[in-house]
Amino acid sequence: MTLFPLRDDTCQLALKMRECGGQVSYDGSRYERNASWYGNVLWSSVEMFGCTPLLDGTDDYAKVEAGNEIMKEVDNSQAISIVFWIKYHADSQGGYIFSYGKEGSDNTVTVRSTDSGQVAFEAEKDGSPLWALSSYNTVDDEDFYFIAAIADASEALLYLNSNKEDSESLSEFWEKNSDRSLYIGARDVVGSGLQDYWCGYLCELRVYNRRLTEDEIKALELYYRNFEVRPAILCPRPTL
């Protein structure tokens, strides 16, 4: 893995979300799968990241039209890693941060916050749960939290600030069966459209079609916290 997604073929999406305005967040991976913003997204200057989007929990979300391409690669490799930073807002409640697949119709993969302030990582296949993880600790204060949601054919894991919060052994991996967009900040429900909007700050979202190691998760978190990390983890030989 590398902090520079263009050097890593397995990084399928890398949205910094720090444009400080406009309707597009640009993908830093080599695949150029940009996200389009909808609603009245505010851009706010916050510690660590500078200007980041603040979603209002009502109608703000981003849509990656090429979500089906990303999840096809995930299906092919039988592994996924979703990482991002979030910070609650004063009005935050539960909501979907990452969502692929139409709930009630498709196989789905989601990461959300719960009404009690925990983080949940869930997937369904043919209407039955494949995994349903929940963080032990909550993220409903004024701090930024680094989330890593990871799964392959043998195990699903959920990390909060590089600490493993929950895990589950799996007998099979999720299977793609729909050509859907990928949503950030909401989920698509059959018969109802978009709902369960996320309220809060969100940035530096990446999706890999492989399982990140614990060392890689720690390296990503420490980089953004401006600590020293091992160069061998951050900058392997480029694949370009």
C-alpha positions as CSV (number, residue, x, y, z in Angstrom):
1,M,0.0,0.0,0.0
2,T,1.0,3.6,-0.4
3,L,-0.3,7.0,0.6
4,F,-0.2,7.9,-3.0
5,P,-3.1,6.0,-4.6
6,L,-1.9,6.4,-8.2
7,R,0.9,4.0,-7.3
8,D,-1.4,1.3,-6.1
9,D,-3.6,-0.6,-8.6
10,T,-5.7,-2.0,-5.8
11,C,-6.9,1.4,-4.7
12,Q,-10.2,1.7,-6.6
13,L,-11.3,5.0,-5.2
14,A,-9.5,7.8,-3.3
15,L,-11.6,10.9,-2.5
16,K,-9.8,13.5,-0.5
17,M,-13.0,15.6,-0.4
18,R,-11.1,18.8,0.3
19,E,-11.9,20.9,-2.8
20,C,-13.5,23.5,-0.5
21,G,-16.4,24.1,-2.9
22,G,-18.0,23.0,-6.1
23,Q,-20.1,19.9,-7.0
24,V,-17.3,17.4,-7.7
25,S,-14.8,15.6,-5.4
26,Y,-12.0,14.2,-7.5
27,D,-10.7,10.7,-7.4
28,G,-7.0,10.4,-6.7
29,S,-6.8,6.8,-7.8
30,R,-5.6,6.0,-11.3
31,Y,-9.2,5.2,-12.3
32,E,-10.6,8.7,-12.1
33,R,-14.0,7.8,-10.6
34,N,-15.1,11.2,-9.4
35,A,-18.0,11.8,-7.0
36,S,-20.7,14.4,-7.6
37,W,-22.3,16.3,-4.7
38,Y,-26.0,16.9,-4.2
39,G,-27.8,19.0,-1.8
40,N,-26.5,22.1,0.0
41,V,-23.2,20.8,1.2
42,L,-21.3,23.2,3.3
43,W,-17.5,23.3,3.3
44,S,-15.9,24.0,6.7
45,S,-12.4,24.5,7.9
46,V,-11.6,21.9,10.6
47,E,-8.5,20.8,12.4
48,M,-6.2,18.2,10.7
49,F,-7.8,18.5,7.3
50,G,-8.5,22.1,6.6
51,C,-11.6,22.4,4.4
52,T,-13.9,19.4,4.4
53,P,-17.6,18.8,3.5
54,L,-20.2,19.1,6.3
55,L,-23.3,17.1,5.4
56,D,-26.5,18.2,7.0
57,G,-28.3,14.9,7.5
58,T,-31.2,16.0,5.4
59,D,-30.5,15.9,1.7
60,D,-26.7,16.1,1.3
61,Y,-24.8,13.2,-0.3
62,A,-22.3,12.3,-3.0
63,K,-22.8,9.8,-5.8
64,V,-20.1,7.8,-7.6
65,E,-21.6,6.8,-10.9
66,A,-18.8,4.2,-11.5
67,G,-19.6,2.4,-8.2
68,N,-20.5,-0.7,-10.2
69,E,-17.0,-0.8,-11.6
70,I,-15.4,-0.5,-8.2
71,M,-17.6,-3.2,-6.7
72,K,-17.0,-5.5,-9.7
73,E,-13.3,-5.4,-8.8
74,V,-14.1,-6.1,-5.2
75,D,-16.2,-9.1,-6.3
76,N,-13.5,-10.4,-8.5
77,S,-10.8,-10.2,-5.8
78,Q,-13.1,-11.3,-3.0
79,A,-11.9,-8.6,-0.7
80,I,-12.7,-5.0,0.3
81,S,-11.2,-2.3,2.5
82,I,-13.1,1.0,3.1
83,V,-11.3,3.7,5.1
84,F,-12.3,7.3,5.9
85,W,-12.3,10.0,8.5
86,I,-15.5,11.3,10.2
87,K,-16.4,13.8,12.8
88,Y,-19.8,14.2,14.4
89,H,-21.7,17.5,14.2
90,A,-23.9,18.9,16.9
91,D,-27.0,17.6,15.1
92,S,-25.6,14.2,14.2
93,Q,-27.6,11.1,14.5
94,G,-27.4,7.7,12.8
95,G,-26.9,7.7,9.0
96,Y,-25.2,5.9,6.1
97,I,-21.6,6.9,5.3
98,F,-20.9,4.4,2.5
99,S,-23.6,2.4,0.7
100,Y,-23.6,0.1,-2.4
101,G,-26.7,-1.8,-3.5
102,K,-30.3,-1.0,-3.2
103,E,-31.6,-2.1,0.2
104,G,-34.5,-4.5,-0.2
105,S,-33.5,-5.6,-3.7
106,D,-29.7,-6.1,-4.1
107,N,-26.7,-7.6,-2.4
108,T,-25.5,-4.7,-0.3
109,V,-22.3,-3.4,1.5
110,T,-22.7,-0.5,3.9
111,V,-20.9,1.4,6.6
112,R,-23.1,3.6,8.9
113,S,-23.3,5.3,12.2
114,T,-26.0,4.2,14.6
115,D,-28.3,6.4,16.7
116,S,-26.2,5.4,19.8
117,G,-23.0,6.8,18.2
118,Q,-21.4,3.5,17.2
119,V,-20.1,2.5,13.7
120,A,-21.6,-0.5,11.9
121,F,-20.2,-2.4,8.9
122,E,-22.7,-4.7,7.3
123,A,-23.3,-6.8,4.1
124,E,-26.2,-8.8,2.8
125,K,-26.4,-11.5,0.1
126,D,-29.8,-12.6,-1.2
127,G,-31.4,-10.8,1.7
128,S,-29.4,-12.6,4.4
129,P,-26.6,-11.0,6.5
130,L,-23.0,-12.0,5.5
131,W,-21.6,-9.9,8.3
132,A,-22.9,-7.3,10.8
133,L,-20.2,-5.6,12.9
134,S,-20.4,-2.8,15.3
135,S,-17.8,-0.8,17.1
136,Y,-17.6,-1.1,20.9
137,N,-16.7,2.5,21.3
138,T,-18.7,5.5,20.1
139,V,-17.7,8.4,17.8
140,D,-20.3,10.9,18.9
141,D,-18.0,13.6,20.4
142,E,-16.0,16.5,18.9
143,D,-13.0,14.4,17.7
144,F,-12.1,13.1,14.2
145,Y,-12.1,9.3,14.0
146,F,-10.4,7.0,11.5
147,I,-12.6,4.1,10.4
148,A,-11.4,1.0,8.6
149,A,-14.0,-1.6,7.4
150,I,-12.4,-4.7,5.9
151,A,-13.6,-8.1,4.7
152,D,-12.4,-11.0,2.6
153,A,-13.7,-14.6,2.2
154,S,-12.5,-15.6,5.6
155,E,-13.1,-12.6,8.0
156,A,-14.8,-9.2,8.4
157,L,-13.1,-6.6,10.7
158,L,-13.9,-3.2,11.9
159,Y,-11.3,-0.7,13.2
160,L,-11.7,2.6,15.0
161,N,-8.4,4.6,15.2
162,S,-6.5,1.5,14.2
163,N,-7.9,-0.5,17.1
164,K,-9.9,-3.6,16.2
165,E,-13.4,-3.1,17.5
166,D,-15.2,-6.1,16.1
167,S,-14.6,-9.1,13.8
168,E,-16.5,-12.1,12.5
169,S,-15.4,-15.3,10.7
170,L,-16.9,-15.8,7.3
171,S,-17.6,-18.8,5.2
172,E,-18.1,-16.8,2.0
173,F,-17.7,-13.3,0.6
174,W,-20.2,-10.9,-0.8
175,E,-21.2,-11.3,-4.5
176,K,-22.1,-8.4,-6.8
177,N,-25.4,-8.8,-8.5
178,S,-26.4,-5.2,-9.5
179,D,-25.1,-2.3,-11.5
180,R,-25.6,0.5,-9.1
181,S,-24.0,3.8,-8.2
182,L,-22.1,4.1,-4.9
183,Y,-23.5,6.6,-2.4
184,I,-21.6,8.5,0.2
185,G,-23.8,10.0,3.0
186,A,-27.0,8.2,2.2
187,R,-28.4,4.8,1.1
188,D,-30.8,3.8,-1.6
189,V,-33.9,1.8,-0.5
190,V,-36.2,0.1,-3.0
191,G,-39.5,1.9,-3.3
192,S,-38.3,4.8,-1.2
193,G,-35.2,6.2,-2.8
194,L,-32.5,7.9,-0.8
195,Q,-32.8,8.0,2.9
196,D,-30.9,7.7,6.2
197,Y,-28.6,10.7,5.4
198,W,-25.3,11.1,7.4
199,C,-24.8,14.3,9.4
200,G,-21.2,15.4,10.0
201,Y,-17.8,15.9,8.6
202,L,-16.4,13.3,6.2
203,C,-13.2,13.1,4.2
204,E,-10.3,11.0,2.8
205,L,-12.4,8.1,1.8
206,R,-10.7,5.2,0.0
207,V,-11.8,1.8,-1.3
208,Y,-9.4,-1.0,-2.0
209,N,-10.2,-4.4,-3.6
210,R,-7.9,-6.2,-1.1
211,R,-7.5,-6.6,2.6
212,L,-5.3,-3.9,4.2
213,T,-3.0,-5.1,7.0
214,E,-3.1,-3.7,10.5
215,D,0.3,-2.1,9.8
216,E,-1.1,-0.4,6.7
217,I,-4.2,0.9,8.7
218,K,-1.9,2.3,11.4
219,A,0.3,3.9,8.8
220,L,-2.6,5.7,7.2
221,E,-3.9,7.0,10.5
222,L,-0.5,8.2,11.7
223,Y,0.2,9.9,8.5
224,Y,-2.8,12.2,8.9
225,R,-2.0,12.7,12.5
226,N,1.5,13.9,11.5
227,F,3.4,11.2,13.3
228,E,6.5,9.5,12.0
229,V,5.7,6.2,10.1
230,R,7.9,3.7,8.3
231,P,8.6,4.7,4.7
232,A,8.5,1.1,3.6
233,I,4.8,1.0,4.5
234,L,3.9,4.4,3.0
235,C,5.9,4.4,-0.2
236,P,6.6,1.0,-1.8
237,R,7.9,0.7,-5.3
238,P,5.4,2.4,-7.7
239,T,3.4,0.2,-10.0
240,L,3.2,2.8,-12.7
